[in-house]
């Protein structure tokens, strides 16, 4: 297997889509790549974000120079943390520690604060050039990238600027790759569409799955659920009762998962199945140990996600047993994070400050 193929497979794994795979193959053959992910410092780190963290590590291991954009002003526009910039900046510092706690080699990342770009007149010239290529209707449709509906755009005009800023970020940073969840698709597609008119690169977009909240997607017919529905039901820190944070204590994780929506024999849009699909089984060598009552077969070990689905759909695994096993496995995954924040005084202080702040939508 060629080196390019190994890198391609590493970038491709555990993604929802790549726009486009053919573009990715081409640029992998041509040069060293530069990529980015932009993240709003918007509150405590939940386990849904671990999905893009793992892909960030894959890209770094694939020898991509990664930029981590602390989207501080974007968070302010989006009314995160009550719009208090001081708190947003505290959160930015906290996020760096979260990445370290989750195994990211932060010394190999390039961190950029959005404020650095906003202080450059060339950036604002680019913002205007991007805006000239977009209609108001297209900008409004892209509002979903910030967790807003098009109707909410009328609340605050600054929110209409947000999609234009994100597209401008991508071209200002001169990127080959853009990483984000599937909820960032519209911005990435627009960035690709306007690239030729701006005389800029057409970046490859890499999208990771969204983790649904613990309340699930409750529909009689799973086939009726659209991608837009999944975005609306994604795990969100603004709904802490349906969200697991990486700092949650062992008993908190157990309590939340035991109370999660988990219909028997149902695979589609089942939060417990999605936790295993996106958080646990991607780990090399992972095995889920499920301790069923002896009369129902006793302990079984599942080392393949597809096998888990077959057994659950057949009724061989009870929802309660799946919840207990998943809680135990997830707690093991979060143990290093708990240890990191316990032993790092700066990280612990930042967490304590942030935990006292209001987590706003």
C-alpha positions as CSV (number, residue, x, y, z in Angstrom):
1,X,0.0,0.0,0.0
2,X,1.4,3.4,-1.0
3,X,2.0,6.2,1.5
4,X,-0.7,8.3,-0.1
5,X,-3.2,5.5,0.2
6,X,-2.4,5.0,3.9
7,X,-2.9,8.7,4.5
8,X,-6.1,8.7,2.5
9,X,-7.5,5.8,4.5
10,X,-6.6,7.5,7.8
11,X,-8.3,10.7,6.7
12,X,-11.4,8.8,5.4
13,X,-12.1,6.6,8.4
14,X,-15.0,7.3,10.7
15,X,-16.2,10.3,8.5
16,X,-19.7,10.9,7.3
17,X,-18.6,12.4,4.0
18,X,-15.7,14.0,2.2
19,X,-16.3,16.6,-0.5
20,X,-14.8,15.2,-2.6
21,X,-12.8,12.0,-2.3
22,X,-11.3,12.5,-5.7
23,X,-10.1,16.0,-4.8
24,X,-8.6,14.6,-1.6
25,X,-6.7,11.9,-3.5
26,X,-5.3,14.5,-6.0
27,X,-4.0,16.9,-3.4
28,X,-2.5,14.1,-1.3
29,X,-0.3,13.3,-4.3
30,X,0.7,16.9,-4.9
31,X,1.9,18.5,-1.7
32,X,1.9,18.8,2.1
33,X,-1.5,19.9,3.2
34,X,-2.8,22.6,5.5
35,X,-6.2,22.1,7.2
36,X,-8.3,23.7,10.0
37,X,-11.1,23.3,12.3
38,X,-12.9,26.3,13.8
39,X,-14.5,25.9,17.2
40,X,-16.6,28.4,19.2
41,X,-15.4,28.6,22.9
42,X,-19.0,28.2,24.1
43,X,-19.0,26.3,27.3
44,X,-18.0,22.9,28.8
45,X,-16.7,20.2,26.5
46,X,-19.2,17.4,25.9
47,X,-18.5,13.9,24.6
48,X,-20.0,14.6,21.2
49,X,-16.9,16.8,20.4
50,X,-14.7,13.8,20.9
51,X,-15.7,12.7,17.4
52,X,-14.0,15.6,15.7
53,X,-11.1,15.5,18.2
54,X,-10.3,11.9,17.0
55,X,-10.5,13.0,13.4
56,X,-8.2,16.0,14.2
57,X,-5.7,13.5,15.5
58,X,-6.1,11.4,12.4
59,X,-5.3,14.4,10.2
60,X,-2.3,15.3,12.3
61,X,-1.1,11.7,12.0
62,X,-1.6,11.9,8.3
63,X,1.0,14.7,8.2
64,X,-1.5,17.6,7.7
65,X,-0.5,20.9,9.2
66,X,-3.6,21.7,11.3
67,X,-4.8,25.1,12.4
68,X,-7.2,25.4,15.3
69,X,-9.2,28.5,15.0
70,X,-10.6,29.7,18.4
71,X,-13.7,31.3,17.0
72,X,-14.1,33.8,19.9
73,X,-15.9,36.6,18.0
74,X,-18.1,34.0,16.3
75,X,-19.1,32.8,19.8
76,X,-19.8,36.4,20.7
77,X,-22.0,36.9,17.6
78,X,-23.8,33.7,18.5
79,X,-24.6,34.9,22.0
80,X,-22.6,32.1,23.7
81,X,-21.6,32.5,27.4
82,X,-24.0,35.5,27.6
83,X,-21.9,37.4,25.1
84,X,-19.2,38.1,27.6
85,X,-15.9,38.2,25.8
86,X,-13.8,37.7,28.9
87,X,-15.6,34.5,29.6
88,X,-15.3,33.4,26.0
89,X,-11.6,33.9,26.2
90,X,-11.4,31.9,29.4
91,X,-13.2,29.2,27.6
92,X,-10.7,29.3,24.7
93,X,-7.8,28.7,27.2
94,X,-9.9,25.9,28.8
95,X,-10.4,24.2,25.4
96,X,-6.7,23.9,24.8
97,X,-6.4,21.9,28.0
98,X,-9.4,19.7,26.9
99,X,-7.5,18.9,23.7
100,X,-4.4,17.9,25.7
101,X,-6.5,15.8,28.1
102,X,-7.9,13.9,25.1
103,X,-4.5,13.1,23.7
104,X,-4.1,15.8,21.1
105,X,-0.4,16.9,20.7
106,X,-1.2,20.6,21.0
107,X,2.4,21.6,20.5
108,X,2.0,20.5,16.9
109,X,-1.2,22.6,16.4
110,X,-1.3,26.2,15.2
111,X,-3.7,28.1,17.4
112,X,-5.2,31.2,16.0
113,X,-7.7,33.5,17.8
114,X,-10.3,35.0,15.5
115,X,-9.3,38.4,16.9
116,X,-6.0,38.2,15.1
117,X,-7.8,38.0,11.8
118,X,-10.4,40.7,12.6
119,X,-7.5,43.1,13.3
120,X,-6.3,42.7,9.7
121,X,-7.8,45.0,7.1
122,X,-7.1,42.4,4.4
123,X,-9.4,40.0,6.2
124,X,-12.3,42.5,6.1
125,X,-11.6,43.2,2.4
126,X,-12.0,39.4,1.9
127,X,-15.2,39.4,3.9
128,X,-16.7,42.0,1.6
129,X,-15.5,40.0,-1.5
130,X,-17.2,36.9,-0.2
131,X,-20.4,38.7,0.6
132,X,-20.5,40.0,-3.0
133,X,-20.7,36.4,-4.2
134,X,-23.7,35.4,-2.0
135,X,-27.4,36.2,-2.0
136,X,-29.2,37.0,1.2
137,X,-31.3,33.8,0.7
138,X,-28.2,31.7,0.6
139,X,-26.7,33.3,3.7
140,X,-30.0,32.7,5.6
141,X,-30.0,29.1,4.6
142,X,-26.5,28.7,6.0
143,X,-27.6,29.9,9.5
144,X,-27.8,26.3,10.6
145,X,-24.0,26.2,10.8
146,X,-24.3,28.2,14.1
147,X,-27.2,26.2,15.5
148,X,-29.7,28.8,14.4
149,X,-32.8,28.6,12.2
150,X,-33.3,31.0,9.3
151,X,-36.2,32.6,11.3
152,X,-33.8,33.6,14.0
153,X,-31.8,35.7,11.6
154,X,-34.3,38.5,12.1
155,X,-33.5,38.7,15.8
156,X,-30.0,40.1,15.3
157,X,-28.4,41.3,12.0
158,X,-24.9,40.3,13.2
159,X,-25.9,36.7,12.9
160,X,-26.2,37.1,9.1
161,X,-22.6,38.1,9.0
162,X,-21.5,34.8,10.7
163,X,-21.7,32.5,7.6
164,X,-19.7,35.1,5.6
165,X,-17.1,35.3,8.3
166,X,-16.7,31.5,8.4
167,X,-16.3,31.3,4.6
168,X,-13.8,34.1,4.8
169,X,-11.9,32.4,7.6
170,X,-11.3,29.4,5.3
171,X,-9.9,31.4,2.4
172,X,-8.0,33.8,4.6
173,X,-6.1,30.9,6.1
174,X,-5.3,29.5,2.7
175,X,-6.5,26.0,3.5
176,X,-6.5,22.7,1.6
177,X,-8.8,20.9,4.1
178,X,-11.8,22.0,6.3
179,X,-12.8,19.8,9.2
180,X,-16.2,20.0,10.9
181,X,-19.4,18.1,11.8
182,X,-22.0,17.6,9.2
183,X,-23.8,20.7,10.6
184,X,-21.0,22.7,9.0
185,X,-21.7,21.4,5.5
186,X,-23.4,24.5,4.1
187,X,-20.6,26.8,5.0
188,X,-18.0,24.5,3.5
189,X,-19.9,24.0,0.3
190,X,-20.3,27.8,-0.1
191,X,-16.6,28.2,0.5
192,X,-15.9,25.8,-2.3
193,X,-18.4,27.4,-4.6
194,X,-17.0,30.9,-4.3
195,X,-13.4,29.9,-4.4
196,X,-12.8,30.3,-8.1
197,X,-14.4,33.7,-8.2
198,X,-12.1,34.8,-5.4
199,X,-9.0,33.2,-7.0
200,X,-8.6,30.9,-4.0
201,X,-8.2,27.2,-3.4
202,X,-11.2,25.0,-3.4
203,X,-10.8,23.2,-0.1
204,X,-11.8,19.6,0.6
205,X,-14.5,19.4,3.2
206,X,-14.2,16.6,5.8
207,X,-17.4,16.0,7.8
208,X,-17.7,13.9,11.0
209,X,-21.0,12.5,12.4
210,X,-23.0,14.4,14.9
211,X,-23.8,12.6,18.2
212,X,-27.4,12.8,19.1
213,X,-28.5,13.7,22.6
214,X,-29.6,11.2,25.2
215,X,-33.3,11.9,24.6
216,X,-32.8,10.5,21.0
217,X,-34.9,11.1,18.0
218,X,-38.4,9.9,18.8
219,X,-40.2,9.1,15.6
220,X,-42.4,6.1,14.9
221,X,-40.7,5.6,11.5
222,X,-36.9,6.0,11.6
223,X,-36.9,6.4,7.8
224,X,-38.7,9.8,8.2
225,X,-35.8,11.3,10.0
226,X,-33.8,13.7,7.8
227,X,-30.3,15.1,8.2
228,X,-31.9,18.3,9.3
229,X,-33.6,16.4,12.1
230,X,-30.3,15.0,13.3
231,X,-28.8,18.5,13.5
232,X,-31.7,19.6,15.6
233,X,-31.3,16.6,17.9
234,X,-27.5,16.7,18.3
235,X,-26.0,16.7,21.7
236,X,-25.9,20.2,23.0
237,X,-24.4,21.8,26.1
238,X,-27.5,24.0,26.3
239,X,-29.5,20.9,27.2
240,X,-27.3,19.4,30.0
241,X,-29.9,16.8,30.9
242,X,-29.4,15.1,27.5
243,X,-25.6,15.7,27.4
244,X,-22.5,14.1,28.9
245,X,-19.6,16.3,29.6
246,X,-16.0,15.0,29.6
247,X,-15.7,16.1,33.3
248,X,-18.8,14.3,34.5
249,X,-18.2,12.1,37.5
250,X,-18.5,8.3,37.2
251,X,-21.9,8.3,38.9
252,X,-23.1,11.1,36.7
253,X,-22.3,9.3,33.5
254,X,-24.0,6.2,34.8
255,X,-27.1,8.1,35.9
256,X,-27.4,9.9,32.5
257,X,-27.0,6.8,30.4
258,X,-29.3,4.7,32.6
259,X,-32.0,7.4,31.9
260,X,-31.3,7.7,28.2
261,X,-33.7,6.8,25.5
262,X,-32.9,3.3,24.3
263,X,-35.8,1.4,22.7
264,X,-35.3,-2.3,22.6
265,X,-34.2,-3.9,19.3
266,X,-34.0,-0.5,17.6
267,X,-30.7,0.5,16.0
268,X,-31.6,3.7,14.1
269,X,-31.2,6.9,16.1
270,X,-30.7,5.1,19.3
271,X,-28.4,7.2,21.5
272,X,-26.7,4.1,23.1
273,X,-26.0,2.6,19.7
274,X,-24.7,5.9,18.5
275,X,-22.4,6.2,21.5
276,X,-20.9,2.8,20.7
277,X,-20.7,3.6,16.9
278,X,-19.0,7.0,17.2
279,X,-17.2,7.0,20.6
280,X,-16.2,3.5,21.6
281,X,-15.8,1.1,18.7
282,X,-13.6,3.4,16.6
283,X,-10.9,2.9,19.3
284,X,-8.4,0.2,18.1
285,X,-8.9,-3.1,19.9
286,X,-12.0,-2.0,21.7
287,X,-14.3,-4.7,23.2
288,X,-17.6,-4.1,24.9
289,X,-18.2,-6.4,27.8
290,X,-21.9,-6.8,28.5
291,X,-22.8,-8.5,31.8
292,X,-26.2,-9.9,31.3
293,X,-28.1,-11.9,34.0
294,X,-27.1,-15.5,34.0
295,X,-30.5,-16.7,33.0
296,X,-30.2,-14.5,29.8
297,X,-26.8,-15.8,28.8
298,X,-24.4,-14.1,31.2
299,X,-21.3,-12.2,30.2
300,X,-20.6,-11.6,26.5
301,X,-17.8,-9.7,24.8
302,X,-18.5,-7.9,21.6
303,X,-15.5,-6.7,19.6
304,X,-17.3,-5.6,16.4
305,X,-19.8,-2.8,16.1
306,X,-21.8,-4.7,13.4
307,X,-22.0,-7.7,15.7
308,X,-23.4,-5.4,18.5
309,X,-26.1,-4.2,16.2
310,X,-27.1,-7.8,15.1
311,X,-27.3,-9.0,18.7
312,X,-29.2,-5.9,19.9
313,X,-31.7,-6.0,17.0
314,X,-32.3,-9.7,17.7
315,X,-33.1,-9.0,21.3
316,X,-30.0,-10.8,22.7
317,X,-29.0,-7.7,24.5
318,X,-31.4,-5.9,26.8
319,X,-31.4,-2.0,26.8
320,X,-30.5,-1.9,30.5
321,X,-27.5,-4.2,30.0
322,X,-26.3,-2.1,27.1
323,X,-26.6,1.0,29.1
324,X,-24.6,-0.4,32.0
325,X,-21.8,-1.7,29.7
326,X,-21.7,1.5,27.7
327,X,-21.4,3.6,30.9
328,X,-18.5,1.5,32.2
329,X,-16.7,1.7,28.8
330,X,-17.3,5.5,28.5
331,X,-16.1,6.1,32.1
332,X,-12.8,4.3,31.3
333,X,-12.4,6.5,28.2
334,X,-13.0,9.6,30.4
335,X,-10.7,8.6,33.2
336,X,-7.6,10.2,31.7
337,X,-9.5,13.5,31.3
338,X,-10.5,13.5,34.9
339,X,-6.9,12.8,36.0
340,X,-5.6,15.6,33.8
341,X,-7.9,18.2,35.3
342,X,-7.3,16.9,38.8
343,X,-3.5,17.1,38.4
344,X,-3.2,20.3,36.3
345,X,-3.9,23.3,38.5
346,X,-4.3,25.8,35.6
347,X,-6.7,23.5,33.8
348,X,-8.7,22.9,37.0
349,X,-8.9,26.7,37.7
350,X,-10.2,27.4,34.2
351,X,-12.7,24.6,34.5
352,X,-14.0,25.9,37.8
353,X,-14.4,29.4,36.5
354,X,-16.2,28.2,33.4
355,X,-18.5,25.8,35.4
356,X,-19.8,28.8,37.3
357,X,-20.7,30.7,34.1
358,X,-24.1,30.5,32.4
359,X,-24.1,28.1,29.5
360,X,-26.4,29.9,27.0
361,X,-27.6,28.7,23.7
